[in-house]
Amino acid sequence: PGSGSYISQVPIDGELRTTAYRAVSGWPLVVFAGVNHERFFQPWRHQVLSVSLVAALAWSLTAAAAVAVYRFALREAGAMQSIAAHVLQQQHSQHRISELLQEQAAMLNNDLVGMIKVQGRVLTWKNRAFERMLGYRAGELEGRPMRELYPDQEEFDRVGREAYPHLARGSNCRLQVRMRCKNGQSIWVDLNGMPLSETESFWMALDVTATRQVHETLQHAAFHDVLTQLPNRALLLQRLQHSLAQPRRPADEVAVCYLDLDGFKAVNDALGHDAGDALLVQLARRMAGQLREEDTVARIGGDEFVVVLGPMPADDWRRVLDRVAAAINQPVTLGDGRIVRVGASVGVAVAGEVLAHDAAPDRAPRPAELLSRADQAMLAAKREGKGRWRLADSALTEAAGQG
């Protein structure tokens, strides 16, 4: 494909990398950009290690305090020989317990990892890091329902549905959720919860918004065209597969429309690649504006686009395709004021019609097959004089009209 991504171990240094690539339009070049997994995930591993060490140290200090109290009680029983020795030992033990509690408080009130205690989904204790993470001043969160800390009821219910069954079984749970800051903004938080009793739980929270944003940026780049921000071929095939798998009424159809712009090369040659790119961006917006939310328009290379329509009532795709073609045919004003105009040749493959003329009609149509048939129909429309659309199956092309 002209663009995509893959994961591989690079022979030069033996490191595992995620590499994205894209062919440079108009040039015999392919640009590769790789992200080293070890270096990329190293900050995240450091965060996980820090959280684990803080939690382990906090619980170790709690256990140490309990052991100290127990030993103190034993020593008290055996210290009846001397009131002075008993008082001295008691003072020493109390001093040691006080030191342990102070150390534990220092760990819990760190500035890196947010920590809270929740009872009945009401916040009963929090440390400074958690308050600062959500932008609250000291004491403002005391006794608040946890619902107020989530952006909506759906996210609040999701935490209850996914986390609390684990706590009820005595297990720890971990999930990433959106939480609402005091100023109304939402952040992504990595929550790690553990049960303290039947009604109380302890949670550690870490702000992972920056990590999520980087991940979403890479995810978007892997499945979208760099110029137009439309879905690329990989995402197109996924959405087409989803449309074909959706339950639909018997009369509903899924139509795949393969579009090639007529006259784009002349604009690109006469006005330059920048003008051509600006034209593609505007046409991409126009096409997307004519579609429903469940439809998809993708750029799959050069001046070629694919529109997936459906499921919708049979032949309704014709009216949608007419709107898309009309939007393309409208003049386009470029940034420098020059006006250009292009058209489109379109090939259409309708899933139901493909199956009706298939040797094995019981099987589901494959996305790549529909895309290939629509491409062939588009080439036939080009040969017939451009500015036309044509159905994929030869037995049906007599009914095709001009776009």
N, C-alpha and C positions, 0 to 999 in steps of 0.2 A: 504493500500500500504506500501511497504518497506520504503518509505520516502515521505515527503511532508511538508505542512505547513498549519496552520489554525489560526484564530483569535478568542479569547475567553476571558471571564471575569473570572479571577482566584478567586475561593472561599476564598482562604487564606486571601487575602488582598483586594479583590473586585476590583483590577486594571485590565484594559484591556491590553492584550498582544498579540503580534504576535509570535507564537511558530513554530519553524521548528524542524522536527524530522527525524531520520534515523536509521534503524536497522543496528546493527554492524554485518558485514558479518562473519559468522562462530561462532557467540556467541549469546546466548539468551538474548541479551541486546538491548534496544532502547535508543538512546541519544536524549534528548530534550534540545533545547536552546530557551529561550524566551526573547523578547525585550519589556520592559514596554513602552506603548504608551505615557504615561504622561511624563516620563523622556526623552524619545527619541525626542519628538516634542517640549519640553520645550525651547531649544535654538532657534528653529525656531519661536516659539510664541514671544519670547523676541525680536527677530529681527523685526517681524511684528509690535509689539507694538512700538519699537523705531522709525521705519519708519513712523508710523501713527502719533506719537507725534511730530516728527520733521516737518512733512507736516502741521499738524494742527497749530503748533506754527508759522510756516512761513507765512501761509495765515492769521492767526490772527494778526500778526504784520503788514502785508500789509493793512488789513482793519483798524487797529488802526491808521496807518499813514494817510490814507484817511480821517478818521473821524477827526483827529487832524487838517488837512489842512482845512476842511470844517468849523470847529469851529473857526479856526483862521480868516477865511474870515468874518464870522458873527461878531466876536469881532472887526475886523478892521472897519466895517461899523458903529459900535456904539461907536468907540473910537475917534471920531472927536473932542470931547471937549478938549482934551489935547494932543498936539503933543508929549510931553514928555511921557505921558502914552501910547500913540499909539506906539512910538518907542520901549519902554520898553516891551510892550506886543508882538510886532513883534519879537523882539530878543528872548524872552522867547519861543515863538511858534517855531521859526526856530531851536532853540536849542533842543526843545523836538522832533521835526521831525528828526533832525540829529541823536539824540539818538536812535529813533525807527529804522531808516534806518541802523544804525550801528548794532543794535541787530538783525535785519533781515539778514544783510550780514553775521553775525556770525553764524546764523542758516543755511543759505544756503551753506556757505563754511565749513561745518562740515567735519570730517574725517571718518564718518561712512557710510553715504548714498550719493551715487552719484546723482547729479541733473544736468539736461541739458534743454536748450530751443532749439527747432527745428523749422525752418521755411522753408517750401518747401523741407523738407527732407535734409536740410543743417543745421549743428550745429552752432547756433549763440551765445550760452553762455553755460558755464560748470563750475562746482565747482571743488575744489581741490580733493575731494574724487573720482570723476569720472575720473579725469586724472590719479590719482594714481592707481585706479582699473585696468586701461588698460596699465599702465606703461609709460605714457607720462609725459614730463616735462611741466611746466606752459607755457601756450600760444601755444603749438604745435597743439592743436586740433581746434583752432579758425578758423571758416569758412570752415571746412572740410565737404565734402558730407558724409552723414551717411553710404553710401554704403561701404566706406573704413573701417568702423568699424565692418563689418560683414564678416565672413570667406568665403562666396560664394554668388553668385547671388540668389540662391534658398532661403537662409535664409533671405536675404534682401527683396525678393518678398513676403515671408510668413508674415513678419511683416506688410508690406503694405496691404496685403490681409486680415489679421485677425484683425489688430489694427485700421487702419485709417477709416474704415466705422463707427466704434463706435465714433471716434473723430468727424467725420462729422455730426453725430446726436447729438453732444453735450454731449456724455456720456464718462465716464472714461473707460479705458481698462487695462487689466493686462494679461501678458503672459511671459513665460520663453523662452529666445532665446540664441543662441550662439553668442558671440561677439569675435572679434579678438584683441588681445593685440598687442602692438608695436613690440614685439619680434616674432610675428607670431603664438603664441599659442592661442588656443581658450578656453574661459571660459563660464560657464553658468550664465546668468544674469536674475534676476527677474525684469521686467520692469513694471512700473505703469504710464500710461500716462493720461493726462487730457487736454482738449482743452483750449486755451487762446483766439484764434480768429479763423477766417475761415482758416487761413494759418499757424498759430503758435500754438505750443503745448508745454507743460511742462511735463518732465519725471523724475521719480525717479528710480534709478537703484541700485540693491543690488547683490553682488557676492554670488551665491548659489552653486558654483561648488562642495564644500565639501559635501553639503547636497545631491546633485544629485548623487555623487559618492557612498555615503552610500546607497542611495535608489537603485541604479543600482546593487550594490554588493548583497544586500538582494534579489533583483529580480532575479539575476543570480543564487544565492544559492537555491532559491525556485524551479527553473526549470531545474537545471543541476546536473548531477552526480558528487559527490565530487571528486572521484578518477580520472576518465577519462575526466571530463568536457564536456562530451556529454550530449545532452538533456536527461531528465528523462522521466518517463512514462507520467506525466502530460503534459509536453511540446510536447511529441510525439503524444498524442491524439489530441492536438490542431493543430499541423501541418498536421496530417493525415486528420482531418476534413477539413482543408483548401485545401488540395490536392483534396479531393473528391468534394468540392464545386466549384473548378475552372472550367470555361468553357473549353471544349476540343473537339477535332475532334471525330467523331463516332468511329474511329479505335483505338483511344488512350485508354490506360488502366492505372490504379493505382494498383501497386503490393505491398503487405505487406509481408516481408520476416522475419521470426522468426528464429534466429540462436542460437544454443547451442553449445559451444565448446566441441569437443571430445578430451579427454586426459588432460583437464585442472586440474581436481582433482588430477591426479597422479603427475603433476608438483607441485601443491600446497602442497601436502602431503610430497613429497620427498625433496623439496627445501625450503619450508616455505612460509608464507603468503606474505612476502616482495617480493619474486621472483614472486609469483602469481600476485601481484598487478602490478609489473613492466611489466609482460607479457600482462596483460589486457590493460595497457596504450599504449603499442606499437601496439597491434592489433587494438585498437580503432583508432589510427592515420592512420594505413594502410587502414582500411575500409573507413574512411572519405575521404582518398585520391583517392579512386576509384569512387566517386560519383559526380554528378553534383551539382551546387549550390542550385537547387530547391529540391534535394533529402535530406533525413534525415537518420542518423544512431543514435540510442539511446541505452543506457544501461539501462535495466530495472531490474537488480538485478543479483548478482553472476556473472556467466559467460554467461549470456543470453543477446543477443542484438536483436534489431529490425531495419530493413532497410525498409524505405518507398521510393518506386521508382515511379515516374510519376508525371503528366500524360506523357506517352510516347507511341509510336506505339506498337501495340500488339506484344508480344513475344520479344521485345527489352530488356525487363527486364531479360530475360534468359542470354543474353550476359553480362549484368552488374553484375548479380549474379555470373556468372562464374568468372569474374574478382575479385569480392570480395572474393569468395572461394579460388581462387588461391593465393591471397594476404595473407589469413589466413594460408594456407598450407605451406608457405615459412618458413624456420627456423628463429628463433628469438634468437638473442644474448643478454643475460642479462648483467647487469652492471658489474658483476664479471667475465665475459667472458664465462660463461657456455651457451651452445646452446640447446634450447628446440624446440619442434615442436608439434603443435596441429592441429586438423582439425575442421570441423563444420558439424553438422546436421541441415538441413534447412527445414522449412515448409513455403509454399507460398500460400497466399490467394489473388487472383486477383479479383478486385471489379466487373468487368463485368461478370466473370465466376460465382461468388457467386450469382449475380442477376439472371443469366440465369437458375439456378437450385433452385431458391427461389419460394415459393408459391405465393408471392406477388411481382413480378418483377418490378412493377411501383414505389416502394418506394426506397429511396436512402439507400445504405448500411451504417450501423453505424460503426464508428471506432472501438469500443470495440468488435463488432461482428467479424470484419475482423481480429483483433488481436487474438481473441479466436480461430478462425478457423486455422489461421497460426500456433498457438501454438499446436493445436491438430495434424496438419500435421507434425510438427517437431517431436513430440513424436512418430508418426508412422514411420518416417524416422529413428529414434533412434532404434526402435524395429527391423527394417529391416537390421541393421548392421552398422549404423553410416556412416559418410562420404557421406551422400546422401542428396538430396532435394526431396521434394514431394509436389504435389499440394494439396490444401485443400479439394476440392470436390472429393469424392470417385470415381465418374464417370470419372474423368479426370486423376487419378493417374497412369493409365496405360501408359500415355504419358510421365510421369516423368522419368528423367534419374538420373544418379549419378553425384554428384558435384565434 
